[in-house]
Amino acid sequence: MEKIEQHVIDFVRSLRKDRNLRQEDIAYILDVKASFIGNVETSSHPAKYNLKHINKLADHFGLSPKDFLPENPL
C-alpha cells in the first residue's frame, strides 16, 4: 500500500472515531457494505478509498476533499 493511501485511510478512521461512528455508519454514507470499510481499515487487505468516496465523505462532514490529503507529498 502506498503512503498516500494509508494517510487517507488513517484520516477517515480518525474522523470516524472522533465522531463516535461505527464502520457501518461510514458504509451507509458511502453506500457500500460495512465489510468494505472493515477491509479498508485492515492493512493486509487491498481495498482502499477512491476519489468518489473521499468526495462523499467530504460533503457529508462539511470538509474539503483536500482535507483528506497530506499537506506535503509523501
C-alpha positions as CSV (number, residue, x, y, z in Angstrom):
1,M,0.0,0.0,0.0
2,E,1.2,3.5,-0.8
3,K,1.8,6.0,1.9
4,I,-0.8,8.4,0.4
5,E,-3.4,5.6,0.5
6,Q,-2.6,4.8,4.2
7,H,-2.8,8.5,5.0
8,V,-6.3,8.7,3.7
9,I,-7.4,5.5,5.5
10,D,-5.9,6.8,8.7
11,F,-7.7,10.2,8.3
12,V,-11.0,8.6,7.7
13,R,-10.5,6.2,10.7
14,S,-9.6,9.1,12.9
15,L,-12.6,11.1,11.7
16,R,-14.9,8.1,12.4
17,K,-13.5,7.6,15.9
18,D,-13.6,11.3,16.8
19,R,-17.3,11.4,15.9
20,N,-18.1,8.1,17.6
21,L,-19.1,6.5,14.4
22,R,-19.1,2.8,13.5
23,Q,-17.7,1.3,10.3
24,E,-21.4,0.7,9.4
25,D,-22.0,4.4,9.6
26,I,-19.3,5.2,7.2
27,A,-20.5,2.4,4.9
28,Y,-24.0,4.0,5.0
29,I,-22.6,7.4,4.0
30,L,-20.6,5.8,1.1
31,D,-23.4,3.4,0.1
32,V,-21.2,0.4,0.4
33,K,-21.3,-2.7,2.6
34,A,-19.9,-2.5,6.1
35,S,-17.4,-5.3,5.2
36,F,-15.8,-2.9,2.7
37,I,-14.9,-0.4,5.5
38,G,-13.5,-3.3,7.6
39,N,-11.4,-4.4,4.6
40,V,-10.2,-0.8,4.0
41,E,-9.2,-0.5,7.7
42,T,-7.3,-3.8,7.6
43,S,-3.8,-3.1,6.3
44,S,-3.4,-6.6,4.8
45,H,-6.4,-6.1,2.5
46,P,-6.0,-4.4,-0.8
47,A,-9.3,-2.4,-0.5
48,K,-8.9,1.4,-0.5
49,Y,-11.0,4.6,-0.7
50,N,-11.2,6.2,-4.1
51,L,-11.9,9.8,-5.1
52,K,-15.6,9.3,-5.2
53,H,-15.5,8.0,-1.6
54,I,-13.4,11.0,-0.5
55,N,-15.8,13.4,-2.2
56,K,-18.9,11.8,-0.5
57,L,-17.2,11.9,2.9
58,A,-16.1,15.5,2.5
59,D,-19.6,16.5,1.5
60,H,-21.2,14.6,4.4
61,F,-18.8,16.1,7.1
62,G,-18.6,19.6,5.6
63,L,-14.9,19.2,4.7
64,S,-12.9,19.8,1.5
65,P,-11.6,16.7,-0.3
66,K,-8.2,18.4,0.2
67,D,-8.6,17.8,4.0
68,F,-8.2,14.1,3.4
69,L,-4.8,14.5,1.8
70,P,-1.5,15.3,3.4
71,E,-0.2,18.9,3.2
72,N,3.0,17.8,1.6
73,P,3.8,14.9,-0.8
74,L,4.7,11.7,0.9
